[in-house]
Amino acid sequence: MFSSSTACRMASFFIGVAQVCFMPAPVGDCKNCCPRDDKIDIQYKLFTRINQNFFDIIEPGSPDALSRTRFNTTRPTVIYLFGFSDAATGPSTINLKNAFLAKGDYNFIAVDWSRLIVFPWYTSAVRNTRYMGQRLADFVEFLNSSGVPAGSLHVIGFSLGAEAAGFAGKNLNARGLRIGRITGLDPAYPGYSLDGKDNHLAKGDAIFVDVLHTNPGIFGFPQAIGDVDFYPNPGMWIQPGCWVDELLKNRQWSYFYGCSHNRAWRLYVESIKNPIGFPATLCRDWKSATASCRFEIDGYMGFGAQPPMTGKMYLSTNEKPPFAKEGP
């Protein structure tokens, strides 16, 4: 393993609006990896309406860990895991945090695991999703023992974060606990097997698993894997507005990097503000050799998704914000 402090020091740079975290060596178990250190590799950063811009760190395992923060056991709790090479100061975390705290009085916990999924070490990042799943399961078990039932938690993961959330759910299931809801925002596809629900986020990892697919078959998982799976526009691998000419026309060129993949969290943020903005229709396949689907409102994508919704749902969006075709 590397012992050089330089090799194991993280830096960041921006591509458009995306903040990319970089290290000369990956973190993990490999010969040339930097050793894992949970104290710096994984931090649970709490934001509430009282401290919307300055986080408290929750130290799992300490009996009075929550009492030293502004966590309130009477509030709903959301846990968010961002994707590859991202940061807790990146746009997905900031926008989701701000949307939830504007919506209601939440405990919003951003899981800062940047070092485990740092650029350019994608293969190591994939391996670390299982490790993060184990540690997140420990954290949820800690919350459960502190008066916050696992079944009350909503865990949201983008890309690799969705896969880590799934592995946390599997770990907790083995311990006799279940997360209430996991939302997968375009769960990562490269590096994950299509076969076997043990190898990726899947139905059963929480009481309710809802999934958004915005870049299926490229960066995002193509198959339906949740209780309910939403395919905007309908299941296109490049979302409207993400073609180069459209990005230029709409002055959205800063979103060129991973535009369709990142569309998942952008749609979800908008759905928090407008829960009925994304009506969807239930259909086995949007177009088939025999008949196309007839659109009827069977539910809503994003924040408004609720059990017992099941199956594949399709919808259309605008090519630029606001993405919802329906008003508040």
C-alpha positions as CSV (number, residue, x, y, z in Angstrom):
1,M,0.0,0.0,0.0
2,F,1.0,3.6,-0.6
3,S,2.3,5.4,2.5
4,S,3.1,8.7,0.7
5,S,1.0,11.5,2.1
6,T,1.1,13.2,-1.3
7,A,-0.3,10.1,-3.1
8,C,-3.1,9.8,-0.6
9,R,-4.0,13.5,-0.5
10,M,-7.3,14.4,-2.3
11,A,-7.7,17.5,-4.5
12,S,-10.6,18.7,-6.6
13,F,-11.2,20.6,-9.8
14,F,-14.3,21.6,-11.8
15,I,-15.6,20.4,-15.2
16,G,-18.5,22.8,-15.9
17,V,-20.5,22.8,-12.7
18,A,-19.3,19.4,-11.6
19,Q,-16.8,19.2,-8.9
20,V,-14.4,16.3,-9.5
21,C,-12.3,14.8,-6.6
22,F,-8.9,13.5,-7.6
23,M,-6.1,11.4,-6.0
24,P,-2.9,10.0,-7.4
25,A,-3.7,6.6,-5.9
26,P,-7.0,4.8,-5.0
27,V,-8.2,3.9,-1.5
28,G,-8.9,0.3,-0.8
29,D,-7.3,-3.1,-0.4
30,C,-5.1,-3.3,-3.5
31,K,-1.3,-3.4,-3.4
32,N,-0.9,0.2,-4.5
33,C,-3.9,1.5,-2.7
34,C,-4.0,4.1,0.1
35,P,-5.2,2.3,3.3
36,R,-8.8,2.9,4.3
37,D,-9.4,5.1,7.3
38,D,-13.1,5.4,8.2
39,K,-12.5,8.6,10.2
40,I,-11.5,10.5,7.1
41,D,-12.9,8.3,4.3
42,I,-16.5,8.4,5.6
43,Q,-18.2,11.3,7.3
44,Y,-21.9,11.8,8.1
45,K,-22.6,15.5,7.6
46,L,-25.9,16.7,9.1
47,F,-27.8,19.7,7.8
48,T,-31.0,21.0,9.2
49,R,-33.0,24.2,8.9
50,I,-31.1,25.5,11.9
51,N,-27.7,24.8,10.3
52,Q,-28.5,24.7,6.6
53,N,-25.0,25.9,5.4
54,F,-22.8,24.5,8.2
55,F,-22.8,20.8,8.9
56,D,-22.6,18.9,12.2
57,I,-20.6,15.6,12.0
58,I,-22.3,12.6,13.5
59,E,-19.9,10.1,14.9
60,P,-21.5,6.7,14.8
61,G,-21.0,4.4,17.7
62,S,-20.8,7.1,20.4
63,P,-23.8,6.9,22.8
64,D,-24.3,10.7,22.8
65,A,-23.3,11.3,19.2
66,L,-26.7,12.6,18.2
67,S,-27.1,14.8,21.3
68,R,-24.0,16.7,20.3
69,T,-25.5,17.7,17.0
70,R,-28.7,19.4,15.9
71,F,-30.3,16.1,14.9
72,N,-33.9,15.8,16.1
73,T,-35.4,12.3,16.3
74,T,-38.9,13.7,15.7
75,R,-38.0,14.9,12.2
76,P,-38.0,12.7,9.0
77,T,-34.4,11.8,8.1
78,V,-32.9,11.6,4.6
79,I,-29.5,10.1,3.9
80,Y,-27.8,11.0,0.6
81,L,-24.9,9.3,-1.2
82,F,-23.5,11.1,-4.3
83,G,-21.7,9.4,-7.2
84,F,-18.3,8.8,-8.7
85,S,-15.7,11.5,-8.2
86,D,-18.2,13.9,-6.6
87,A,-18.0,15.8,-3.3
88,A,-20.3,16.8,-0.5
89,T,-19.9,20.3,-1.8
90,G,-21.0,19.3,-5.3
91,P,-24.2,20.4,-7.0
92,S,-26.2,17.2,-6.4
93,T,-25.7,17.3,-2.7
94,I,-26.3,21.1,-2.4
95,N,-29.4,21.1,-4.5
96,L,-31.0,18.0,-2.8
97,K,-30.2,19.4,0.6
98,N,-31.6,22.8,-0.2
99,A,-34.7,21.3,-1.8
100,F,-35.5,19.0,1.2
101,L,-34.9,21.8,3.8
102,A,-37.1,24.1,1.8
103,K,-39.8,21.4,1.7
104,G,-39.9,20.6,5.4
105,D,-38.1,20.3,8.7
106,Y,-35.7,17.4,7.8
107,N,-32.6,15.8,9.1
108,F,-30.5,15.8,5.9
109,I,-27.4,13.6,6.2
110,A,-24.9,13.9,3.3
111,V,-22.5,10.9,3.3
112,D,-19.1,12.3,2.4
113,W,-17.3,9.3,0.9
114,S,-15.4,11.2,-1.7
115,R,-12.1,9.4,-1.0
116,L,-13.6,5.9,-1.6
117,I,-14.9,6.9,-5.1
118,V,-12.3,9.3,-6.2
119,F,-11.3,10.0,-9.9
120,P,-9.8,8.3,-11.9
121,W,-10.1,5.0,-10.0
122,Y,-13.5,3.7,-11.1
123,T,-12.7,0.0,-10.6
124,S,-11.7,0.7,-7.0
125,A,-14.7,2.8,-6.5
126,V,-17.0,0.0,-7.6
127,R,-15.3,-2.3,-5.0
128,N,-15.7,0.3,-2.4
129,T,-19.5,0.5,-2.9
130,R,-19.7,-2.8,-1.0
131,Y,-17.5,-1.5,1.7
132,M,-19.6,1.7,2.0
133,G,-22.7,-0.5,2.1
134,Q,-21.3,-2.3,5.2
135,R,-20.4,1.0,7.0
136,L,-23.7,2.6,6.1
137,A,-25.5,-0.5,7.5
138,D,-23.6,0.1,10.7
139,F,-24.6,3.7,10.8
140,V,-28.3,2.9,10.2
141,E,-28.1,0.3,13.0
142,F,-26.6,2.9,15.2
143,L,-29.5,5.3,14.4
144,N,-32.0,2.5,15.0
145,S,-30.5,1.9,18.5
146,S,-30.7,5.7,19.1
147,G,-34.4,5.9,18.6
148,V,-34.5,6.4,14.8
149,P,-36.2,3.3,13.3
150,A,-34.5,2.0,10.2
151,G,-38.0,1.7,8.6
152,S,-38.4,5.5,8.9
153,L,-35.3,6.3,6.9
154,H,-35.2,7.5,3.3
155,V,-31.8,6.7,1.6
156,I,-31.2,8.3,-1.7
157,G,-28.2,7.4,-3.9
158,F,-27.0,8.7,-7.2
159,S,-25.0,6.4,-9.5
160,L,-22.4,4.6,-7.4
161,G,-24.2,6.0,-4.3
162,A,-27.4,4.1,-5.4
163,E,-25.4,0.8,-5.5
164,A,-23.8,1.5,-2.1
165,A,-27.4,2.1,-0.7
166,G,-28.4,-1.2,-2.1
167,F,-25.5,-3.1,-0.4
168,A,-26.4,-1.3,2.9
169,G,-30.0,-2.6,2.5
170,K,-28.8,-6.2,1.9
171,N,-26.5,-5.9,5.0
172,L,-29.3,-4.7,7.1
173,N,-31.7,-7.4,5.9
174,A,-29.2,-10.0,7.1
175,R,-29.3,-8.3,10.5
176,G,-33.1,-8.3,10.7
177,L,-33.5,-4.6,9.9
178,R,-35.0,-2.9,6.8
179,I,-34.6,0.6,5.5
180,G,-37.9,2.3,4.8
181,R,-37.2,3.6,1.3
182,I,-34.2,3.6,-1.1
183,T,-34.4,5.9,-4.1
184,G,-31.9,5.0,-6.8
185,L,-31.0,7.9,-9.1
186,D,-29.7,6.2,-12.3
187,P,-27.8,3.5,-10.4
188,A,-24.3,2.8,-11.9
189,Y,-24.1,0.2,-14.6
190,P,-20.4,-0.2,-15.5
191,G,-18.8,-2.8,-13.2
192,Y,-22.0,-4.4,-12.1
193,S,-23.5,-7.7,-13.2
194,L,-26.9,-7.9,-14.8
195,D,-27.4,-11.3,-13.1
196,G,-28.4,-11.7,-9.5
197,K,-29.9,-9.1,-7.2
198,D,-27.0,-9.6,-4.8
199,N,-24.7,-7.7,-7.3
200,H,-26.6,-4.4,-7.5
201,L,-29.4,-2.3,-6.0
202,A,-32.5,-4.4,-6.2
203,K,-36.1,-4.8,-5.1
204,G,-36.1,-6.0,-1.5
205,D,-33.1,-3.9,-0.3
206,A,-35.7,-1.6,1.4
207,I,-39.4,-1.8,2.1
208,F,-39.8,0.4,-1.0
209,V,-37.3,0.8,-3.8
210,D,-37.9,3.4,-6.5
211,V,-35.5,3.9,-9.4
212,L,-35.0,6.6,-12.0
213,H,-33.3,5.6,-15.3
214,T,-32.0,8.6,-17.3
215,N,-28.9,7.1,-19.0
216,P,-29.8,3.4,-19.3
217,G,-27.2,1.1,-20.7
218,I,-24.4,3.7,-20.6
219,F,-23.6,5.1,-17.2
220,G,-26.9,4.0,-15.7
221,F,-28.5,0.5,-15.1
222,P,-30.7,-0.5,-18.0
223,Q,-32.9,-3.1,-16.4
224,A,-35.9,-2.6,-14.1
225,I,-34.5,-3.4,-10.7
226,G,-36.8,-1.8,-8.1
227,D,-40.4,-2.0,-6.9
228,V,-41.1,0.7,-9.4
229,D,-38.8,1.9,-12.2
230,F,-39.2,5.2,-14.0
231,Y,-38.0,5.8,-17.6
232,P,-38.3,9.4,-18.7
233,N,-38.6,10.2,-22.4
234,P,-39.3,7.1,-22.4
235,G,-36.1,5.2,-21.6
236,M,-33.8,7.2,-24.0
237,W,-30.1,6.8,-23.4
238,I,-29.6,10.5,-24.1
239,Q,-32.2,12.8,-22.5
240,P,-33.8,15.7,-24.3
241,G,-31.6,18.7,-24.1
242,C,-28.4,16.7,-23.7
243,W,-27.4,16.5,-27.3
244,V,-24.5,18.9,-28.0
245,D,-26.5,21.2,-30.2
246,E,-29.3,21.4,-27.6
247,L,-26.9,22.1,-24.8
248,L,-25.5,25.0,-26.8
249,K,-29.0,26.3,-27.8
250,N,-30.2,26.2,-24.2
251,R,-27.0,27.7,-22.8
252,Q,-26.5,24.5,-20.7
253,W,-23.0,23.7,-21.9
254,S,-21.7,23.5,-18.4
255,Y,-23.8,20.3,-18.0
256,F,-22.1,18.6,-20.9
257,Y,-20.2,16.2,-18.6
258,G,-22.6,13.3,-17.9
259,C,-25.6,15.4,-18.8
260,S,-28.1,12.5,-19.2
261,H,-26.7,10.6,-16.1
262,N,-26.9,13.8,-14.0
263,R,-30.4,14.5,-15.2
264,A,-31.6,11.9,-12.6
265,W,-30.8,14.0,-9.6
266,R,-31.9,17.2,-11.3
267,L,-35.3,15.6,-12.0
268,Y,-35.5,14.4,-8.4
269,V,-34.7,17.9,-7.0
270,E,-37.5,19.4,-9.1
271,S,-39.9,16.7,-7.9
272,I,-39.3,17.6,-4.3
273,K,-40.5,21.1,-5.1
274,N,-43.3,19.9,-7.4
275,P,-44.3,16.3,-6.3
276,I,-47.1,16.0,-9.0
277,G,-45.0,17.5,-11.8
278,F,-44.0,14.2,-13.3
279,P,-47.0,12.0,-13.9
280,A,-46.2,8.6,-15.3
281,T,-48.0,5.7,-16.9
282,L,-47.6,2.0,-16.1
283,C,-46.6,-0.1,-19.1
284,R,-44.6,-3.3,-19.8
285,D,-42.8,-1.7,-22.8
286,W,-43.4,1.8,-24.2
287,K,-43.4,0.6,-27.8
288,S,-43.8,-3.0,-29.0
289,A,-44.4,-4.8,-32.2
290,T,-48.1,-5.1,-31.5
291,A,-49.2,-1.9,-29.7
292,S,-47.9,1.2,-28.0
293,C,-48.8,2.3,-24.5
294,R,-51.7,4.6,-23.9
295,F,-50.8,7.3,-21.4
296,E,-52.8,7.3,-18.2
297,I,-51.6,8.7,-14.9
298,D,-50.7,5.7,-12.7
299,G,-48.4,7.6,-10.3
300,Y,-45.7,10.2,-10.1
301,M,-41.9,10.0,-10.5
302,G,-39.5,11.2,-7.9
303,F,-40.5,12.6,-4.5
304,G,-44.2,11.8,-5.1
305,A,-43.6,8.0,-5.7
306,Q,-45.3,5.9,-3.1
307,P,-45.9,2.2,-2.4
308,P,-47.7,0.1,-3.5
309,M,-46.5,1.3,-6.9
310,T,-44.9,-1.5,-8.9
311,G,-43.7,-2.1,-12.4
312,K,-42.2,0.1,-15.2
313,M,-43.5,3.6,-15.6
314,Y,-42.9,6.0,-18.5
315,L,-43.2,9.8,-18.8
316,S,-42.0,12.8,-20.8
317,T,-40.1,15.9,-19.6
318,N,-39.0,19.2,-21.0
319,E,-35.5,19.5,-22.4
320,K,-34.5,22.3,-19.9
321,P,-35.6,23.5,-16.5
322,P,-38.3,23.4,-15.5
323,F,-38.3,19.8,-16.6
324,A,-41.8,19.1,-15.4
325,K,-44.6,19.6,-18.0
326,E,-47.1,19.9,-15.2
327,G,-47.2,23.0,-13.0
328,P,-47.1,23.0,-9.2
